[in-house]
Each structure stands twice: as structure tokens, then as C-alpha cells.
Amino acid sequence: MNILIVENKDTWYSLRKIINNLKDECYLCNIEIDGVLYGEGNKITKAKALEEYENEVIQRKCSFFYWGDLDYTGIEMFERVVNQNENAEISLFTKIYEIMIDEKDLELLGKIKHNQNSSVSLELFMHSFDENYQEKIKYILNKNCYIPQEIINATILKNICKEKEILEHV
């Protein structure tokens, strides 16, 4: 079972609506998504939060995919989720971050509005990307800019969420 963890409530709401409207399984960037979990800020970073979710709510082993804002706080949250849930299978949803980066003109990025911990380790996060995207992410962060998760709005989500039967004919 694949569970997508999202950082923002608007994204969670849009994805849930799209998934519920599909007749067949939902595939986002060619990965089957069985459910969407709203991270509720730092709540998702509590020790063993995902392991408890697996055991108490889903009652079976899951593969988790994390997707948040592309900024220091989003990166730090991903690393904390991984570190606090050492027995859970957690991957960065790399492809959706690549779409976020490709969707935005990097010269027109918004500035980070509040102080963020720029000393956060980027190693685990960056390891998921090829060199080209690593350079783009460094460029964004070094400019003190960010890309919010919501750049992938409901319209874009509808276009990249596919049903199994559609994928088989592509």
C-alpha cells in the first residue's frame, strides 16, 4: 500500500477529491497512490508517528512517499520524518519535486518570508535527485527562495493523476 504524505492542507484536499473521483487506482507520476496523509505541520515528525499510523489505522505495512514545500523547512521536515520513523519505508516523491521545479521560472521565485534553518543537512534530500536537479535546488535555496507545494494546483494534479486503464494505453 502506497501512502503519499503531503505538507499542506490544500494539496491534501485536492488530491483526496481527485482520488475519490477516479474509477480505478490512482497513479501520480506512475506511482500508485492508495491514500493521502496530511502531515499537519510538525505532527508528522513525532517519533514513530508513521509506524503508529501503519499499525493502528492501516493495519499493514506501507510504503510512504513524502512531498512538501521546496524550502529549508520542508527539507528539514522530510529528514525528521525519516529519522523519527526508522522502521517505516519512506521515500522522497522526487518526480513531483522535479515537476515543481520545472513548473516555475527560477528567476521569478518568491523569497522565503521568515527565517529558516539554513544549516539543515541536505544530504538525504539531495541524494534522491540527479545532478541537474541538485544544482537547481541549491540555486533556489542559495537565493533564499522557495517553491510552495501548492504550485502543483488542482488543475495540474488532475492532469498528472492517471487511472491504471489510462496508463496501459499510453
N, C-alpha and C positions, 0 to 999 in steps of 0.2 A: 504494500500500500504506500503510495507517494503522497506526502503532505507538504504543501507549499506554505511556508511561514512568510507573512508579509508584515511590514513595519507600520503601515498606515491604514487607518480605518476605511478611507475612501476606496483604496485599492482592494481591500478585503471585501467590501460590499459589492463592488463592481464584478469581481471575479466570482463571488458566490452566485450572483444573479446570472452571469453567463453560464456557469457550470450547471445550474439548475434548469436552464432553458435548453440545454443540449439533450438530444435524444440518446446519444451514445456516450462513450467515455470522452473526457476532455483531454486534449493534448495541447500543451503550451510549449512551444519550441521543441516539438517532437517528444516531449516527456509527458507520460500520462499523469494527470493530476487527479487524485481521488478526493482530496479535501483541501481546504484553505484554513489556515490558523492565523488569527490576528495576534501579533506579538504583544500588544498592549504596552508599548514602551519597554521599560526595563523588566516588566513582569516575566517576559520570556527568558531573561538572562538569569533567573534564580536557579540555584543549584538543583539539578535533576528535574527541572520543570518539564522537559520533553520526555524524559523517561517515565515520569508520573503520568503524563498525557497518554503515552503508549499503553501503559499498564492499566490505568483506571478508566480511560474514555474509549480508546480504540480497541484495547484488549488484544493487541497483536503487534508484532514487530513492524516498524515503519521505516521508510526512507524519507528523511526531511530535506527539503530544499529551501534555502534562505534567500530572501530578496528584500532589500531595504533601500534607503537613500544612499546615493553615492557621495558620501562625505565622511569625515573622521568619525563622527558619532555612529553612523551606520556600519562602518567597518569595525569599530570597537564592539558594537552590539553583536555582530556576527561572531567575532572572536570569543566574546564572553559566552555566547550560547554554546559554541563548540566546547570551550573549556569547562563549562559547568555541567555538561551532559556527555561525559566521556564514554558512556556505553550506548549512546544513540548514534545512528548513522546520519550525519549531517553534511550536506554538500552546499556549496555556494551555487546559486542558479545563474551561472556565468553567462549564458546566452541572453538572458533578459537584461543584464547589465550592459552587454555589448549593444543591444538594441537601444537602450537608454542613451549610450554614448553616441551612437550613430544618428539618433533622432535629433540631437541638439547640436547647433553650431557652437563649437567650443570657444569661439570668440565672443559669444553672447551669453555666457553663463552668468547666473546670479551669484553674488557674493554670499558667503556664509554669514548669517546675521548675528550670531553670538559666538562667544569664544568656545572653541572645541579643543579637545586634547590632541594636538598635532603630533605628540610624541608616541601615539599609539603604534604598535607594531603592525606593519602592513604585510608581513611575510605570508601568513596563512591566506589572506585575502588575495594578494597578488599572484600567489602560486597557481591559482585557477585560470589565469589569463595568459595568452601568448604575449610575446614581446611588444607587438604593436599596441595592444590594449593596455599593457602595463605602462607604456610611455604616455598614452593618453590620460590614464588615471593619475599618474604623477603630475602631469601638466595641470589637470583640474585642481588637484589638491595644493600644488605649489602656488597657484594663483589665488588660493583661499576661496575657491569656488565650490559649487556642488551641483548635483543633478538630483532633484527630488524624484522619489519613486512615482509620484503622480504624473510625471511626464508621459508615462505609458497609461494614457487615459482609457476610458471605457471603449471608445471607438477603436483605438489601436488594439486593445485586448481582444475585442470581438474579431478583429482581422487576423490575429495570431493564434487564437484558440481554435482548434480544429477538432472535429469528431473523427473517430477511428475510420469510419467508412469514407470520409473525405480524404484522409491521408493515404488510404490504399489506392486511390485513383490519381494521386498527384505524381 
